[in-house]
Amino acid sequence: MTIAARRRWYWALFVLACLCLAAFVPLYLELVASPAEPAFLVAAKAFGRFELFGASIPSPRLAGAGIGLGALYAVLTLGQILYSFRTTVSSEVYFFSFWVLSLALEVLRLVVFVLAASGGSPYWQMIAAKGLLFSRYAGYLFLFASSLYAAGFRNEKLGTVAALIVAVAVGLATSVPVNTGSYAASLELRAGYAELHAAFFAVASLVAVADFLYAASSAGETAFGTVGLGCAAFLLGRQLLVSQWNPFALVAGFALLATGSWLFISRLHAYYLWQ
């Protein structure tokens, strides 16, 4: 894949992330305008309040803010990739950029909330939930592919690999049942096989980090060791940002995401600049 083709993909992903960030604004305003204690979240035992110094903030507003941070992170990080990789290519960064977009697509959680709060069709809630599952599966598979290229896998047909990942993610997302009457505090519908989901994401994360560390030891390149640490940091940050509504956890998650991604991108840029 040529540099120009990769740049077109980076621009496309950046624009999609910007659209997600733009969509976040009216959706979050709709959330704020809804009842402070949504009946459907209370019934699902997925509602809470954060109490500090006399302030009491409903959990949906905090979880929604976390979604906005994820979209902002995606825009900033894809912007960094666009700026850094103008004349340099990296298969690892190419696949990583799709993982970054999956954070912006977390805005689908707000779509689920707004539909539920307004009495919207459970069918459309399920469609949004399936879209969210697809983005998560695809994101982790893209990151796994990124780590495989670092560990020595070679296939210049990046588009074919990407298409295969999308097909697998679609298959996984469509096969997972979604309970349209069960909500989580993170503003999403609960999906079936929760333990299998957690295991899939955990294994994909561990293997990705291990691949980058393996690349550092096998090639004797310290840059990949830093990349592996950055990968571990942004994966932990992502987990905090998408699963928690405590504001301290959200801030820590965003900080880990930003720091880990900066290490990942900057070290790979420096490495490939001299290749």
Residue, then its C-alpha position, 0 to 999 in steps of 0.5 A: m500500500t502506497i503512502a498516498a493510499r495510507r494517507r487517504w485512510y488516515w484522513a477518512l478515519f480522522v473525519l469519521a472521528c470528528l463526526c463522532l465528536a460532533a455527534f457527541v455534543p447534541l447526544y450529550l445535551e439530550l442526556v443532560a436534559s433527560p431525567a436525572e434518574p432514568a427509570f430504565l437505569v434504576a430498574a436495571k440497577a445501573f444507576g449511581r451518584f458520585e458524591l464529593f464536597g456536597a456535589s451529587i452527580p448522576s452516573p449517566r452524566l459522568a459516563g457520558a462525559g467519558i464517551g466524549l473524552g474517548a471521541l476527543y482522544a480519537v480526534l487528537t490521536l488520529g490528528q497526530i498520526l496524520y501529522s507524523f506519518r506524512t512521508t513515513v510508513s508503518s504497518e503497525v500504525y496503520f492498523f493501530s489507527f483503526w483501533v483508535l477510531s473504535l474509541a470514537l465509536e463508543v458514542l453509540r452508547l449515547v445513542v442507546f441511552v437517548l433511544a431508551a430515554s425517549g422510548g425509542s424502538p428496542y430494535w434501533q437500540m439493538i442495532a446501535a448495540k451491535g454496532l458498538l460490539f462490532s467496533r470493539y471486536a474490530g478495534y482489538l483485532f486491528l490492534f492484534a494485527s498491528s502487533l503481529y506486524a511488529a513481531g515479524f508477520r509480513n503481508e503487504k496486502l494491508g487492505t486484504v488483512a483489514a477486510l478480513i478483520v472487518a468480516v470476522a468482527v461482523g460475524l462476531a457482533t451479529s452472533v452475540p445476543v443482546n438483551t434489550g431490557s438490560y442496561a449497564a451503568s456505562l450506558e450500553l445494553r448488556a450483551g450475552y456471554a459476558e465472560l467470553h467477551a472479557a476473556f477475548f479482550a483480555v487475551a487480545s490485549l496481553v498478546a498484543v503487548a507480548d508481541f511488541l515486547y517480543a519484537a524488542s527482544s528478538a530484533g534488539e530494538t529498544a523502541f519496541g519495548t517502549v511501544g509495548l509499554g505504551c500499548a499496555a498503558f493505552l489499553l488500561g486507559r481504554q478499559l477505564l474510560v469505557s467501563q467506569w463512571n467515577p470521574f477520577a477513573l475517567v481522568a486517569g483513563f484519558a491520561l493513560l490513553a493519551t500518554g500511551s498513544w503518544l509513546f506508541i506513535s512517536r517511537l514508531h515514527a522515530y524508528y521507521l524514519w531511519q529504516 
